[in-house]
Amino acid sequence: MIRRILALVKKEFLHLKNDWWLPAFMLFGGALELLMVGWATSRPISNLPMMIWDQDKTAASRNLVIQLENTDVFTLTAPVESMAPIEDQMNRGNINAAVIIPQGFSEELISTAGQPVLQVILNGAESIPAKEAQRAIEGVIRDLGEKITIKKLHLDPNQFSGFDFSLRVWFNEELSEAYFTTPAELGLMLEFTILIFAALTFSREREFGTLEQLLVMPFSSLEIIIGKSIPVILVGMADFAMMLGVVHFAFHVPIRGSMVLLFTLAFGYTLVELGKGMAISVFSKSQHQAFLIVLMIGMIDFMFTGYAAPVESMPLIIRFLANIIPAHHWLDILRGILLKGSGFFDILPSVIALLILGIIIVTVSLRFIRRTLD
């Protein structure tokens, strides 16, 4: 049996040698995409184009403009003298925010009964930059409002102190976006790698017309499945190690937990996705169909992992569905080991959930594949 399985493994590697682009894409494509997506998404939002219409043209209004620029969130465009350029650039999507400082702004600041007003326009079509712009502007206005209040009450700023809090951040002291985005990208890229590679195994044989030849050879269905699974597992684990190196060395994401535990659970997760991929492979009539099904399943998993939006904020039925997605538990395990240094018992609920889902998926897939091959 072992000799026949090794013969099948050798045959698979010969196929990969002829179609060298597939393993190269699996190994280096995931790492390169992780590198590019990580660089694009792991940085804080900055350089948002902002347009300012300063009708007051005083020292107070110029000081406000300087404070907005010092947030490092905005890049100021050329000043304007009317509402028309603001409307035009906002409609074109060339600016994310606009601030209109009315005439008499400085007088309202100085006056005891004054109520200074500032008009802010945000491009709500891009909600994430708009929220970041809103937070930055509110921070500047809040600081300015506190100074005005202290001045109107004739208090000494050095003696004035309000409520404060002691902040301590665990696991991500600098609140780096890379600590959140790149482990999620790593987990999702591993899923796509395994699914695509596994989904092309039998669909490639069927498309090339060699599946019938394979079935009439003296191999059992279990031997065929194992022989085709081993190359997928080897390439998948090699890809995981390469992407883990990219996450650690390129984005400085720490690996605080056990590497042995991480690779052991990664191997288990690989088997779960392997079962899904091979079931897709025997179901698909061509490699193109298999690829499209993988994309559909991968995008569904992406929405339920909590990467795009926190699962906790989703409706109850969606939170329930997220618990039956293996990638959801895999990302909890991955972040726990990398960022928190979690041990086995710390992530035990996620491990148990992944184990149960794995047993169900692999058992159902194995029966479906063997029945189809037989």
ZAMARGU-4260 file (C-alpha; in steps of 0.2 Angstrom, whole numbers, plus 5000, padded with zeros to 4 digits):
<rodrens>
0) 5000/5000/5000 | 5014/5012/5005 | 5023/5008/4988 | 5007/5012/4978 | 5004/5028/4988
5) 5022/5034/4985 | 5020/5030/4966 | 5005/5041/4966 | 5014/5055/4975 | 5029/5053/4962
10) 5016/5055/4948 | 5009/5070/4956 | 5026/5079/4958 | 5029/5074/4939 | 5013/5083/4935
15) 5018/5098/4945 | 5035/5098/4937 | 5027/5099/4920 | 5014/5112/4926 | 5028/5122/4936
20) 5018/5138/4937 | 5005/5130/4949 | 5017/5126/4963 | 5026/5142/4960 | 5010/5152/4961
25) 5005/5142/4977 | 5022/5145/4985 | 5026/5163/4980 | 5010/5170/4974 | 5002/5169/4992
30) 5018/5177/5000 | 5019/5191/4987 | 5000/5195/4989 | 5002/5194/5008 | 5017/5206/5006
35) 5007/5219/4995 | 4991/5218/5004 | 5000/5219/5021 | 5009/5235/5015 | 4993/5242/5009
40) 4982/5238/5024 | 4993/5239/5039 | 4997/5257/5038 | 4986/5270/5047 | 4975/5281/5036
45) 4984/5297/5032 | 4986/5310/5018 | 4967/5312/5015 | 4964/5327/5003 | 4956/5341/5012
50) 4950/5358/5005 | 4948/5373/5016 | 4938/5389/5013 | 4944/5402/5026 | 4932/5417/5025
55) 4939/5424/5042 | 4958/5425/5037 | 4964/5429/5054 | 4977/5422/5066 | 4964/5411/5074
60) 4958/5403/5058 | 4976/5401/5052 | 4980/5392/5069 | 4965/5381/5066 | 4971/5376/5049
65) 4989/5372/5056 | 4981/5361/5069 | 4972/5351/5056 | 4987/5349/5046 | 4997/5343/5061
70) 4986/5328/5064 | 4995/5320/5049 | 4978/5313/5043 | 4975/5327/5030 | 4984/5334/5015
75) 4978/5352/5012 | 4975/5357/4994 | 4976/5374/4988 | 4964/5386/4998 | 4948/5391/4989
80) 4937/5407/4989 | 4920/5399/4986 | 4909/5384/4988 | 4909/5379/4969 | 4927/5371/4970
85) 4922/5361/4985 | 4906/5354/4977 | 4916/5350/4961 | 4930/5341/4969 | 4919/5332/4982
90) 4908/5326/4967 | 4923/5320/4958 | 4929/5311/4973 | 4946/5321/4974 | 4944/5326/4992
95) 4938/5317/5007 | 4934/5332/5018 | 4931/5351/5017 | 4931/5364/5031 | 4923/5381/5030
100) 4928/5394/5042 | 4915/5408/5043 | 4919/5426/5044 | 4919/5432/5062 | 4926/5416/5068
105) 4940/5424/5078 | 4928/5437/5086 | 4916/5423/5092 | 4931/5414/5100 | 4936/5430/5109
110) 4919/5435/5115 | 4913/5429/5132 | 4895/5425/5124 | 4902/5420/5108 | 4897/5403/5100
115) 4910/5399/5086 | 4904/5388/5072 | 4914/5378/5060 | 4906/5369/5045 | 4913/5352/5040
120) 4909/5342/5025 | 4914/5324/5023 | 4914/5312/5008 | 4902/5299/5015 | 4904/5288/4999
125) 4920/5282/5007 | 4914/5278/5024 | 4931/5272/5032 | 4941/5288/5027 | 4926/5299/5032
130) 4926/5291/5050 | 4944/5294/5052 | 4943/5312/5046 | 4928/5314/5058 | 4939/5308/5072
135) 4953/5319/5068 | 4943/5335/5066 | 4933/5331/5082 | 4950/5329/5092 | 4956/5346/5085
140) 4939/5354/5089 | 4938/5346/5107 | 4956/5353/5111 | 4951/5370/5105 | 4935/5370/5114
145) 4944/5366/5131 | 4956/5380/5128 | 4941/5392/5125 | 4932/5386/5141 | 4947/5388/5152
150) 4950/5406/5145 | 4932/5411/5147 | 4932/5405/5165 | 4948/5415/5168 | 4957/5399/5175
155) 4975/5396/5175 | 4979/5382/5162 | 4993/5376/5173 | 4981/5373/5187 | 4967/5366/5177
160) 4966/5347/5176 | 4951/5337/5172 | 4947/5318/5173 | 4961/5307/5166 | 4963/5288/5164
165) 4978/5276/5164 | 4979/5267/5148 | 4988/5251/5146 | 4988/5241/5129 | 4991/5222/5130
170) 4998/5212/5115 | 4999/5227/5103 | 5007/5241/5113 | 5009/5253/5098 | 4991/5248/5091
175) 4999/5244/5075 | 4987/5240/5061 | 4999/5227/5055 | 4996/5216/5070 | 4978/5214/5065
180) 4978/5214/5046 | 4993/5203/5042 | 4989/5188/5053 | 4971/5188/5045 | 4979/5189/5028
185) 4990/5175/5032 | 4976/5164/5038 | 4965/5168/5023 | 4979/5166/5010 | 4983/5148/5018
190) 4965/5144/5015 | 4964/5150/4997 | 4981/5141/4994 | 4975/5124/5000 | 4958/5125/4992
195) 4964/5130/4975 | 4978/5117/4975 | 4966/5103/4981 | 4952/5108/4970 | 4963/5106/4955
200) 4968/5088/4958 | 4954/5078/4951 | 4947/5091/4940 | 4963/5092/4931 | 4963/5074/4928
205) 4945/5074/4922 | 4949/5089/4910 | 4965/5080/4903 | 4955/5064/4901 | 4967/5054/4913
210) 4955/5051/4927 | 4948/5035/4919 | 4965/5028/4917 | 4969/5032/4935 | 4953/5023/4941
215) 4957/5007/4931 | 4974/5005/4938 | 4977/4994/4953 | 4974/5008/4966 | 4960/5009/4979
220) 4951/5025/4981 | 4959/5028/4998 | 4976/5026/4991 | 4972/5038/4977 | 4965/5051/4989
225) 4981/5049/5000 | 4993/5050/4986 | 4985/5066/4979 | 4984/5074/4997 | 5002/5073/5001
230) 5009/5085/4988 | 4995/5097/4993 | 4999/5096/5011 | 5018/5098/5008 | 5016/5113/4997
235) 5003/5121/5009 | 5014/5119/5024 | 5029/5126/5015 | 5018/5141/5009 | 5013/5143/5027
240) 5031/5144/5033 | 5035/5156/5020 | 5020/5168/5023 | 5024/5167/5042 | 5042/5173/5038
245) 5035/5187/5028 | 5023/5192/5043 | 5037/5191/5056 | 5051/5199/5046 | 5043/5211/5035
250) 5029/5218/5046 | 5038/5214/5063 | 5023/5204/5070 | 5029/5194/5085 | 5028/5175/5087
255) 5025/5174/5106 | 5018/5157/5107 | 5025/5139/5103 | 5030/5136/5085 | 5027/5118/5088
260) 5009/5121/5093 | 5007/5133/5079 | 5013/5121/5065 | 5004/5107/5073 | 4987/5116/5072
265) 4991/5123/5055 | 4993/5105/5049 | 4976/5101/5056 | 4968/5116/5048 | 4977/5111/5032
270) 4968/5094/5033 | 4951/5102/5035 | 4953/5114/5020 | 4960/5099/5010 | 4944/5089/5013
275) 4934/5104/5007 | 4945/5106/4992 | 4945/5088/4986 | 4927/5087/4987 | 4926/5102/4976
280) 4938/5094/4964 | 4928/5078/4962 | 4912/5088/4960 | 4919/5100/4947 | 4919/5096/4928
285) 4934/5107/4924 | 4948/5117/4932 | 4939/5133/4928 | 4923/5127/4937 | 4933/5122/4952
290) 4942/5138/4953 | 4925/5148/4953 | 4918/5137/4967 | 4934/5140/4977 | 4932/5159/4975
295) 4914/5158/4980 | 4917/5148/4996 | 4933/5158/5000 | 4923/5175/4999 | 4909/5168/5010
300) 4923/5162/5023 | 4931/5179/5022 | 4915/5188/5027 | 4912/5176/5042 | 4930/5177/5049
305) 4928/5194/5057 | 4942/5202/5046 | 4930/5214/5036 | 4919/5217/5051 | 4919/5211/5069
310) 4908/5195/5071 | 4902/5202/5088 | 4893/5216/5080 | 4884/5205/5067 | 4866/5199/5069
315) 4864/5183/5080 | 4861/5172/5065 | 4877/5178/5057 | 4887/5175/5073 | 4880/5157/5074
320) 4885/5154/5056 | 4902/5161/5059 | 4905/5147/5072 | 4903/5134/5058 | 4917/5142/5047
325) 4934/5133/5051 | 4943/5149/5046 | 4934/5159/5060 | 4942/5148/5073 | 4959/5146/5064
330) 4961/5165/5064 | 4957/5165/5083 | 4970/5152/5085 | 4983/5161/5074 | 4981/5178/5083
335) 4981/5170/5100 | 4998/5161/5097 | 5006/5175/5088 | 5001/5190/5098 | 4996/5184/5115
340) 5008/5169/5117 | 4993/5158/5121 | 4996/5140/5126 | 4985/5125/5121 | 4973/5127/5135
345) 4971/5145/5132 | 4964/5142/5114 | 4956/5125/5118 | 4938/5131/5114 | 4944/5136/5096
350) 4954/5120/5095 | 4939/5109/5100 | 4928/5119/5088 | 4940/5117/5073 | 4942/5098/5078
355) 4924/5095/5077 | 4921/5104/5061 | 4937/5095/5054 | 4930/5078/5058 | 4913/5082/5050
360) 4920/5090/5035 | 4934/5077/5032 | 4922/5062/5035 | 4908/5068/5024 | 4921/5073/5010
365) 4930/5057/5011 | 4914/5047/5009 | 4908/5058/4995 | 4925/5057/4986 | 4927/5038/4988
370) 4909/5035/4982 | 4912/5046/4967 | 4928/5037/4963 | 4921/5020/4965
</rodrens>
